[in-house]
């Protein structure tokens, strides 16, 4: 698009197209330019806030939403957006006030009731979370997302049997929802039905590892791709320490490395995508299994870099929008990759959910020791975390989600 045709309206239209392609940084640039030309367009400012929320830039998003609200104080739809950014920033008291304001203006809002319930769960008040999520479900009894949220709150409130009933109902309504599957796995384990839980995750079939040829531990002549990828991640302009909305602690996290100037990451991802296609192609068909009954033939990709240092780790989490998730290690400290080590520090652990919903259950877990050039693949609904290590050295990896394109 030439400078002559870069009208503000065209820039906003271009931003919407970029968002559809998940090229969020470029979309924000277009919106910045449009708003520089027409700063009074509060609807554009609000849309920029929506995009900034997606990329976890909640301080900037909050400023846009407050600006839009100041220009139209009666608009009730902006209060939940303000509350969401406040919650993501950890400003829970302010977020609670904002959600309450949203409910004052729209008392029947299922979304605001559900989000207020989730906020109480975040704040360690699971009983209050159950109350609000139960109200939300009463207003939308067939909403499977609300059922999943209520199930999670019941797990945190130490009511696994009731959580299981709610989550099994949600599963019947939508057996492919990755959030429902992840919480149902926890409920099955906590009610003593580990066999059914393992039947959901099928670790022997669905967790795979492979080694890239040319890497330190791979076949064939050694190349320098891992070193180039590691340096690309270290120098990436989006690398940020403990980014808002991410699970990395004691380390840094980039935005989408495939979005602009991917450099050596594009070369690496060519090999990764071959492994993903092989992984999906080799999975057995099982019409009654929520993961094996269907597989995507086309997908979009989010891929980011993580730099962890001494004492760093990742909290247990899932990837709600993914179908296949994976992690590839470019740099691994010597102490972490030593096979003979009894210490699991620095390893990837799959199968154990976050502490607030664990109770006293001993979950079936699988621990994978990272090595340079190793790729691990698993379903996106499998809980996973990494464990801290003590060596004064970096661990650099790229992680990704394969999101089905329907």
C-alpha positions in Angstrom: 0.0 0.0 0.0 1.5 3.4 -1.0 1.7 6.3 1.3 -0.8 8.1 -0.8 -3.5 5.5 -0.1 -2.6 5.0 3.6 -5.7 6.8 4.8 -6.7 6.2 8.4 -9.7 4.1 7.3 -7.5 1.9 5.1 -5.0 1.5 7.9 -7.8 0.3 10.3 -9.1 -2.1 7.6 -5.6 -3.4 7.1 -5.2 -3.9 10.9 -8.4 -6.0 11.0 -6.9 -8.2 8.2 -3.7 -8.5 10.1 -5.5 -9.5 13.2 -7.3 -12.3 11.3 -3.8 -13.5 10.2 -2.6 -13.2 13.9 0.0 -10.6 12.9 -0.8 -8.6 16.0 2.3 -6.4 16.2 1.8 -5.1 12.7 -1.9 -4.6 13.3 -1.0 -2.4 16.3 1.4 -0.4 14.1 -1.4 0.3 11.6 -3.8 1.4 14.4 -1.1 3.7 15.9 -0.8 5.4 12.5 -4.5 5.7 12.1 -5.0 7.2 15.6 -2.1 9.6 15.1 -4.1 11.0 12.1 -7.5 10.9 13.8 -7.0 10.8 17.6 -10.7 11.4 18.3 -11.7 8.0 16.9 -12.5 6.3 20.3 -13.8 3.2 18.5 -10.3 2.7 16.9 -8.7 3.3 20.3 -10.9 0.6 21.8 -10.1 -1.8 19.0 -6.4 -1.2 19.6 -7.0 -2.1 23.2 -8.6 -5.3 22.1 -5.6 -6.2 20.1 -3.2 -5.2 22.9 -5.0 -7.5 25.2 -4.4 -10.4 22.9 -0.6 -9.8 23.1 -0.8 -9.3 26.9 0.1 -5.6 26.8 -2.5 -4.8 29.4 -1.1 -1.5 30.6 -1.5 -0.1 27.2 -4.8 -1.8 26.6 -6.1 -0.4 29.8 -5.2 3.2 28.8 -7.1 2.7 25.5 -10.2 1.3 27.2 -10.3 4.1 29.8 -9.9 6.7 27.1 -12.8 5.1 25.2 -14.9 5.0 28.4 -14.2 8.7 29.2 -15.5 9.6 25.8 -18.7 7.5 26.3 -19.3 6.9 30.1 -22.6 5.2 29.6 -21.1 2.3 27.5 -21.3 -0.7 29.7 -19.4 -2.9 27.3 -16.1 -1.4 28.2 -16.1 -2.2 31.9 -15.5 -6.0 31.4 -12.5 -5.2 29.1 -11.1 -2.8 31.8 -11.6 -5.5 34.4 -9.9 -8.2 32.3 -6.8 -6.1 31.9 -6.7 -5.2 35.6 -7.1 -8.9 36.5 -4.2 -9.8 34.1 -2.1 -7.1 35.7 -2.7 -8.7 39.1 -4.7 -5.7 40.3 -7.4 -7.9 41.6 -9.2 -5.5 43.9 -9.5 -2.9 41.1 -10.6 -5.7 38.7 -13.3 -6.8 41.2 -14.6 -3.3 41.4 -14.7 -3.1 37.6 -16.6 -6.4 37.2 -19.1 -5.2 39.8 -19.6 -2.0 37.9 -20.1 -4.0 34.7 -22.8 -6.1 36.6 -24.4 -3.0 38.0 -24.9 -1.7 34.5 -25.8 -5.2 33.0 -27.0 -7.4 35.9 -27.8 -10.4 33.7 -24.3 -10.6 32.0 -23.3 -14.2 32.1 -19.8 -13.2 30.9 -19.3 -10.7 33.8 -20.5 -13.2 36.4 -18.3 -15.9 35.1 -15.3 -13.6 34.9 -15.9 -12.4 38.5 -16.0 -16.0 39.5 -12.7 -16.7 37.9 -11.2 -13.6 39.6 -12.2 -15.0 43.0 -10.5 -18.3 42.1 -7.4 -16.4 41.1 -7.5 -14.6 44.4 -7.7 -17.8 46.4 -11.4 -17.5 47.2 -12.8 -20.7 45.5 -16.0 -20.7 47.5 -16.9 -17.2 46.2 -15.9 -18.4 42.7 -18.3 -21.3 42.9 -21.1 -18.9 43.9 -20.6 -16.6 41.0 -20.0 -19.3 38.4 -23.1 -21.2 39.6 -25.1 -18.0 39.0 -23.6 -17.6 35.6 -24.4 -21.2 34.7 -28.0 -20.7 35.9 -28.2 -17.9 33.3 -26.7 -20.1 30.6 -27.2 -23.7 31.5 -25.8 -25.1 28.2 -22.7 -22.9 28.2 -19.9 -25.5 28.2 -17.2 -22.8 28.9 -19.0 -21.8 32.1 -19.4 -25.4 33.0 -15.6 -25.8 32.6 -14.9 -22.7 34.7 -17.3 -24.0 37.4 -15.6 -27.4 37.4 -12.2 -25.7 37.9 -13.6 -23.7 40.8 -15.1 -26.8 42.4 -11.7 -28.5 42.2 -10.1 -25.5 43.9 -12.8 -25.6 46.5 -12.0 -29.3 47.2 -15.2 -30.7 45.8 -13.8 -33.1 43.2 -16.9 -35.3 43.0 -19.2 -32.4 42.2 -16.6 -31.0 39.8 -16.5 -34.3 38.0 -20.3 -34.3 37.5 -20.2 -30.8 36.1 -17.2 -31.5 33.8 -18.7 -34.8 32.5 -21.8 -32.9 31.5 -19.6 -30.3 29.7 -17.7 -33.1 28.1 -20.9 -34.7 26.7 -21.8 -31.3 25.2 -18.4 -30.7 23.7 -15.9 -33.6 23.9 -13.3 -31.7 21.8 -12.9 -28.7 24.1 -9.3 -28.7 25.4 -10.1 -26.8 28.6 -12.9 -29.2 29.5 -10.6 -32.2 28.8 -7.8 -30.7 31.0 -10.1 -30.2 34.0 -11.9 -33.5 33.5 -8.5 -35.2 33.7 -7.9 -33.6 37.1 -11.4 -34.5 38.4 -11.0 -38.1 37.3 -7.7 -38.4 39.1 -9.0 -36.8 42.2 -12.0 -39.1 42.4 -9.8 -42.2 42.2 -10.4 -43.0 38.5 -6.8 -42.8 37.3 -7.5 -45.3 34.6 -10.0 -43.1 32.9 -7.8 -40.1 33.3 -4.9 -41.8 31.6 -7.3 -42.9 28.9 -7.8 -39.2 28.1 -4.1 -38.4 27.9 -2.7 -41.7 26.6 0.9 -40.8 27.4 2.4 -43.8 25.7 0.7 -42.9 22.4 0.3 -39.1 22.5 3.6 -37.9 24.0 6.4 -38.1 21.5 10.1 -37.0 21.4 12.5 -36.9 18.4 15.9 -35.5 17.7 16.8 -33.1 14.9 19.5 -34.4 12.5 22.4 -32.0 12.6 21.9 -31.1 16.3 24.3 -32.0 19.0 22.6 -35.3 19.7 21.3 -36.0 16.2 22.4 -38.0 13.3 24.6 -36.7 10.5 27.1 -33.8 10.4 26.7 -31.2 13.1 25.3 -27.8 12.0 24.9 -24.5 13.7 21.1 -24.0 13.5 20.6 -24.3 17.3 23.2 -21.7 18.0 21.6 -19.3 15.4 18.1 -19.9 16.8 19.4 -19.3 20.3 21.0 -16.0 19.3 17.9 -14.9 17.4 15.8 -15.5 20.5 18.3 -13.7 22.8 18.2 -10.6 20.6 14.5 -10.6 19.7 12.9 -7.2 20.2 9.8 -8.8 21.9 11.8 -10.7 24.5 10.4 -9.6 27.9 11.1 -10.8 31.4 8.1 -12.6 33.0 5.6 -11.3 30.4 2.1 -10.6 31.7 -0.2 -13.5 31.0 2.6 -16.1 30.6 3.7 -18.9 33.0 7.4 -18.2 32.8 9.0 -17.4 36.2 12.7 -16.4 36.4 13.0 -16.1 32.7 12.0 -14.2 29.5 9.4 -14.9 26.8 9.1 -13.5 23.3 6.1 -12.8 21.1 5.3 -14.8 18.0 8.7 -15.5 16.3 7.1 -16.3 13.0 5.3 -13.0 12.7 8.1 -10.8 11.4 11.7 -11.5 10.3 11.8 -15.1 11.6 15.3 -15.6 10.5 16.7 -19.1 11.4 13.4 -19.9 13.3 11.7 -20.3 9.9 14.4 -22.9 8.9 13.8 -24.8 12.2 10.1 -24.7 11.9 10.3 -26.3 8.5 11.7 -29.4 10.2 9.3 -29.1 13.2 6.2 -29.0 10.9 7.4 -32.2 9.2 7.5 -33.9 12.6 4.0 -32.6 13.4 2.6 -34.0 10.2 4.3 -37.3 10.9 3.0 -37.3 14.5 -0.6 -36.7 13.4 -0.3 -39.2 10.5 0.9 -42.0 12.8 -1.8 -41.5 15.5 -4.3 -44.4 15.5 -7.9 -43.8 14.7 -10.3 -44.1 17.7 -13.8 -42.8 17.0 -14.7 -42.6 20.6 -11.6 -40.8 21.8 -11.8 -37.0 22.0 -8.3 -36.6 20.5 -8.0 -39.6 18.2 -11.4 -39.3 16.6 -10.3 -36.3 14.5 -7.1 -34.6 13.4 -6.5 -31.3 11.7 -5.3 -31.2 8.1 -4.5 -27.5 8.0 -3.5 -25.2 10.8 -2.1 -21.9 12.0 0.9 -21.6 14.2 2.0 -19.5 17.2 5.7 -20.0 18.1 7.6 -18.2 20.8 11.0 -18.3 22.4 11.8 -18.8 26.1 15.0 -18.0 27.9 15.3 -19.5 31.4 18.1 -18.9 33.8 19.2 -20.3 37.1 16.2 -21.0 39.3 13.7 -20.3 36.5 10.8 -22.5 35.7 7.3 -22.6 34.2 4.1 -23.0 36.1 1.8 -25.9 35.1 -0.5 -24.9 32.3 -2.3 -26.0 29.1 -2.8 -24.3 25.7 -6.5 -23.7 25.3 -6.4 -22.8 21.6 -3.9 -25.4 20.4 -4.4 -29.0 19.2 -0.7 -30.1 19.2 1.8 -28.3 21.4 5.5 -28.7 21.4 8.8 -27.5 22.7 12.2 -27.6 21.0 15.4 -27.1 22.9 18.2 -25.1 21.4 20.4 -24.6 24.5 20.4 -26.8 27.6 22.7 -26.5 30.6 25.1 -29.4 31.0 23.7 -30.4 34.4 20.1 -30.6 33.1 20.8 -32.8 30.1 22.9 -35.4 31.9 20.9 -38.6 31.7 22.4 -40.1 34.8 21.3 -37.2 37.0 18.7 -38.1 39.7 17.7 -34.4 40.0 14.8 -33.6 37.7 15.7 -29.9 37.7 15.2 -28.3 34.3 13.1 -31.2 33.0 9.7 -31.0 31.3 7.0 -32.7 33.5 3.6 -33.6 31.9 0.5 -34.7 33.8 0.5 -32.6 37.0 -1.9 -29.7 37.2 -1.4 -26.4 39.1 -1.3 -26.6 42.9 -4.6 -24.9 43.6 -6.6 -27.8 42.0 -4.3 -30.7 42.9 -5.6 -31.5 46.4 -3.6 -34.4 47.9 -3.7 -36.5 44.7 -0.6 -38.1 43.4 -1.0 -37.6 39.7 0.5 -39.8 37.0 3.3 -37.8 35.5 5.9 -38.2 32.8 9.2 -36.4 33.1 11.3 -35.7 29.9 14.9 -34.6 30.2 15.7 -31.9 27.6 18.7 -32.1 25.2 19.8 -29.7 22.5 17.9 -30.5 19.3 15.2 -32.5 21.1 11.5 -31.9 20.1 8.7 -32.9 22.4 5.1 -33.1 21.1 1.9 -33.6 23.1 -1.8 -32.7 23.0 -2.4 -29.2 24.0 -4.8 -30.2 26.8 -2.1 -32.1 28.7 -0.9 -30.2 31.8 2.8 -29.4 31.7 5.4 -27.5 33.6 9.2 -27.2 33.9 11.2 -27.6 37.1 13.8 -25.1 38.3 17.5 -25.9 38.1 20.5 -24.6 39.9 23.3 -24.3 37.3 24.3 -20.7 36.3 23.5 -21.3 32.6 20.7 -20.6 30.1 18.1 -22.9 28.8 16.7 -21.6 25.5 13.8 -23.2 23.7 11.1 -22.4 21.2 7.5 -23.5 22.0 4.5 -23.6 19.7 0.9 -24.4 19.3 -0.7 -25.9 16.2 -4.1 -24.4 16.0 -6.6 -26.2 13.7 -7.8 -24.1 10.7 -11.4 -25.1 10.2 
